[in-house]
Amino acid sequence: MNIALTEIELPVRLRLERPMTDQELLRFCEANEGLRVERAADGEILVMTPSGNRTGRKNAYVIQRLGAGRRWMAGATPSIRMGFTLPDGLMRMPDAAWVDAARWDALTEEEKDGFSPICPEFVIELRSKTDRLSDLEAKMEMWIANGAQLAWLIDPERNVVAIYRPGQAVELLEQPSVMRGDGPVKGFELGMARIWQ
């Protein structure tokens, strides 16, 4: 019996007899366009609901602002919903990310076409109403453990931004009006009024 993933309650975890290759996972994602798909280090596939329109609009705003930063981040590569295969074997899709152009350019064309084997220097995750906070907090720790230098967890449900950096305690900001980047994205600013609406 064939069951469409759109017909079952999400999120769902799929454990297959053998892990999907990157090519198989790419085809799986294409066949289930619109759903958020990630892979654990043990090969387990997590399929999640797409973001709602409100969260989607906020994500688009974040990406637009990150992309506008090209004038201060010469050669930066902002991304939205791009998959990255991380050093520990996880494949994750951040809501927004930034990869240094020199690191991106060092990848082969094949690596750029698939789930790129690189960890972004800067990651933003935006919590939606369906996201469990504990899952997102674990995901932020995972980004840092795999090499991200800075990660923001923006939580419109609580009007809080959690800032993650290697070797430091998580910094919590309550309803900041502007987020200012440091480290790899020094000079980046994100006005938060549209996020808190």
C-alpha positions as a Python dict, from the first residue, in 0.01 Angstrom:
ca = {
    (1, 'M'): (0, 0, 0),
    (2, 'N'): (133, 344, -92),
    (3, 'I'): (75, 618, 164),
    (4, 'A'): (150, 975, 69),
    (5, 'L'): (341, 1159, 338),
    (6, 'T'): (87, 1439, 302),
    (7, 'E'): (-181, 1198, 427),
    (8, 'I'): (-20, 1110, 760),
    (9, 'E'): (22, 1319, 1071),
    (10, 'L'): (357, 1494, 1087),
    (11, 'P'): (620, 1508, 1219),
    (12, 'V'): (718, 1149, 1149),
    (13, 'R'): (1047, 964, 1185),
    (14, 'L'): (1138, 704, 922),
    (15, 'R'): (1390, 434, 1002),
    (16, 'L'): (1485, 240, 689),
    (17, 'E'): (1671, -89, 657),
    (18, 'R'): (1968, 104, 527),
    (19, 'P'): (2032, 479, 533),
    (20, 'M'): (1949, 675, 219),
    (21, 'T'): (2241, 801, 17),
    (22, 'D'): (2257, 1175, -43),
    (23, 'Q'): (2124, 1119, -397),
    (24, 'E'): (1832, 912, -269),
    (25, 'L'): (1758, 1174, -4),
    (26, 'L'): (1760, 1449, -267),
    (27, 'R'): (1506, 1253, -475),
    (28, 'F'): (1297, 1191, -160),
    (29, 'C'): (1295, 1565, -84),
    (30, 'E'): (1197, 1646, -443),
    (31, 'A'): (912, 1390, -428),
    (32, 'N'): (788, 1546, -104),
    (33, 'E'): (835, 1909, -199),
    (34, 'G'): (706, 2150, 60),
    (35, 'L'): (782, 1924, 357),
    (36, 'R'): (1086, 1984, 575),
    (37, 'V'): (1318, 1682, 569),
    (38, 'E'): (1633, 1621, 773),
    (39, 'R'): (1855, 1317, 836),
    (40, 'A'): (2007, 1203, 1165),
    (41, 'A'): (2361, 1064, 1187),
    (42, 'D'): (2218, 709, 1213),
    (43, 'G'): (2022, 756, 888),
    (44, 'E'): (1682, 818, 1048),
    (45, 'I'): (1473, 1060, 841),
    (46, 'L'): (1266, 1328, 1012),
    (47, 'V'): (979, 1466, 804),
    (48, 'M'): (816, 1781, 941),
    (49, 'T'): (529, 2002, 838),
    (50, 'P'): (611, 2304, 626),
    (51, 'S'): (609, 2642, 794),
    (52, 'G'): (279, 2824, 802),
    (53, 'N'): (235, 3146, 606),
    (54, 'R'): (312, 3373, 902),
    (55, 'T'): (641, 3193, 978),
    (56, 'G'): (718, 3168, 606),
    (57, 'R'): (685, 3544, 568),
    (58, 'K'): (917, 3597, 865),
    (59, 'N'): (1170, 3353, 714),
    (60, 'A'): (1156, 3539, 383),
    (61, 'Y'): (1221, 3867, 564),
    (62, 'V'): (1524, 3721, 747),
    (63, 'I'): (1671, 3587, 420),
    (64, 'Q'): (1607, 3917, 243),
    (65, 'R'): (1792, 4104, 517),
    (66, 'L'): (2077, 3853, 520),
    (67, 'G'): (2104, 3877, 142),
    (68, 'A'): (2101, 4257, 160),
    (69, 'G'): (2416, 4225, 369),
    (70, 'R'): (2618, 4147, 58),
    (71, 'R'): (2744, 4505, 64),
    (72, 'W'): (2914, 4440, 400),
    (73, 'M'): (2978, 4064, 358),
    (74, 'A'): (3167, 4061, 28),
    (75, 'G'): (3105, 3732, -148),
    (76, 'A'): (2884, 3580, 123),
    (77, 'T'): (2642, 3302, 36),
    (78, 'P'): (2312, 3336, 221),
    (79, 'S'): (2079, 3039, 204),
    (80, 'I'): (1725, 2938, 282),
    (81, 'R'): (1625, 2577, 335),
    (82, 'M'): (1949, 2445, 189),
    (83, 'G'): (2065, 2110, 318),
    (84, 'F'): (2409, 2072, 471),
    (85, 'T'): (2577, 1738, 546),
    (86, 'L'): (2765, 1805, 867),
    (87, 'P'): (3088, 1648, 998),
    (88, 'D'): (2894, 1415, 1231),
    (89, 'G'): (2682, 1281, 941),
    (90, 'L'): (2364, 1480, 1010),
    (91, 'M'): (2186, 1650, 720),
    (92, 'R'): (2011, 1963, 841),
    (93, 'M'): (1827, 2250, 674),
    (94, 'P'): (1848, 2575, 869),
    (95, 'D'): (1589, 2846, 819),
    (96, 'A'): (1872, 3080, 716),
    (97, 'A'): (2248, 3042, 698),
    (98, 'W'): (2562, 3215, 579),
    (99, 'V'): (2870, 3043, 437),
    (100, 'D'): (3193, 3227, 359),
    (101, 'A'): (3239, 3254, -18),
    (102, 'A'): (3592, 3111, -11),
    (103, 'R'): (3471, 2798, 169),
    (104, 'W'): (3175, 2768, -68),
    (105, 'D'): (3395, 2813, -376),
    (106, 'A'): (3628, 2537, -252),
    (107, 'L'): (3345, 2281, -288),
    (108, 'T'): (3317, 2076, -606),
    (109, 'E'): (3025, 2138, -841),
    (110, 'E'): (2876, 1806, -731),
    (111, 'E'): (2900, 1909, -364),
    (112, 'K'): (2729, 2239, -442),
    (113, 'D'): (2444, 2058, -620),
    (114, 'G'): (2369, 1820, -334),
    (115, 'F'): (2360, 1851, 44),
    (116, 'S'): (2685, 2042, 71),
    (117, 'P'): (2941, 1888, 311),
    (118, 'I'): (3001, 2210, 502),
    (119, 'C'): (2876, 2371, 820),
    (120, 'P'): (2766, 2733, 785),
    (121, 'E'): (2950, 2987, 997),
    (122, 'F'): (2619, 3157, 1089),
    (123, 'V'): (2278, 2995, 1132),
    (124, 'I'): (1933, 3131, 1214),
    (125, 'E'): (1644, 2911, 1323),
    (126, 'L'): (1298, 3067, 1356),
    (127, 'R'): (1056, 2886, 1584),
    (128, 'S'): (708, 2825, 1446),
    (129, 'K'): (399, 2733, 1648),
    (130, 'T'): (448, 2361, 1570),
    (131, 'D'): (816, 2347, 1676),
    (132, 'R'): (904, 2204, 2015),
    (133, 'L'): (1145, 2436, 2191),
    (134, 'S'): (1356, 2150, 2331),
    (135, 'D'): (1408, 2012, 1977),
    (136, 'L'): (1522, 2350, 1849),
    (137, 'E'): (1755, 2404, 2145),
    (138, 'A'): (1917, 2067, 2072),
    (139, 'K'): (1945, 2163, 1706),
    (140, 'M'): (2124, 2486, 1798),
    (141, 'E'): (2376, 2294, 2011),
    (142, 'M'): (2423, 2059, 1715),
    (143, 'W'): (2507, 2350, 1482),
    (144, 'I'): (2771, 2478, 1725),
    (145, 'A'): (2915, 2128, 1780),
    (146, 'N'): (2958, 2090, 1404),
    (147, 'G'): (3144, 2417, 1354),
    (148, 'A'): (2897, 2707, 1340),
    (149, 'Q'): (3054, 3016, 1498),
    (150, 'L'): (2727, 3192, 1572),
    (151, 'A'): (2365, 3073, 1583),
    (152, 'W'): (2044, 3260, 1665),
    (153, 'L'): (1726, 3085, 1778),
    (154, 'I'): (1449, 3339, 1726),
    (155, 'D'): (1137, 3251, 1925),
    (156, 'P'): (835, 3470, 1840),
    (157, 'E'): (622, 3256, 2074),
    (158, 'R'): (817, 3389, 2375),
    (159, 'N'): (962, 3707, 2215),
    (160, 'V'): (1312, 3582, 2293),
    (161, 'V'): (1631, 3536, 2093),
    (162, 'A'): (1883, 3279, 2218),
    (163, 'I'): (2238, 3336, 2097),
    (164, 'Y'): (2473, 3036, 2072),
    (165, 'R'): (2852, 3061, 2042),
    (166, 'P'): (3122, 2794, 2081),
    (167, 'G'): (3246, 2756, 2437),
    (168, 'Q'): (3002, 3010, 2582),
    (169, 'A'): (2677, 2994, 2775),
    (170, 'V'): (2362, 3066, 2576),
    (171, 'E'): (2277, 3437, 2585),
    (172, 'L'): (1905, 3523, 2605),
    (173, 'L'): (1767, 3856, 2483),
    (174, 'E'): (1406, 3948, 2560),
    (175, 'Q'): (1229, 4112, 2267),
    (176, 'P'): (1529, 4297, 2122),
    (177, 'S'): (1441, 4567, 1870),
    (178, 'V'): (1752, 4492, 1661),
    (179, 'M'): (1982, 4191, 1643),
    (180, 'R'): (2344, 4275, 1565),
    (181, 'G'): (2578, 4014, 1427),
    (182, 'D'): (2929, 3951, 1550),
    (183, 'G'): (3210, 3715, 1459),
    (184, 'P'): (3156, 3593, 1101),
    (185, 'V'): (2867, 3835, 1040),
    (186, 'K'): (2994, 4145, 1219),
    (187, 'G'): (2801, 4439, 1080),
    (188, 'F'): (2483, 4244, 1001),
    (189, 'E'): (2170, 4393, 1158),
    (190, 'L'): (1823, 4246, 1167),
    (191, 'G'): (1536, 4473, 1271),
    (192, 'M'): (1299, 4263, 1478),
    (193, 'A'): (968, 4454, 1456),
    (194, 'R'): (841, 4231, 1172),
    (195, 'I'): (941, 3919, 1364),
    (196, 'W'): (753, 4015, 1681),
    (197, 'Q'): (429, 4108, 1492),
}
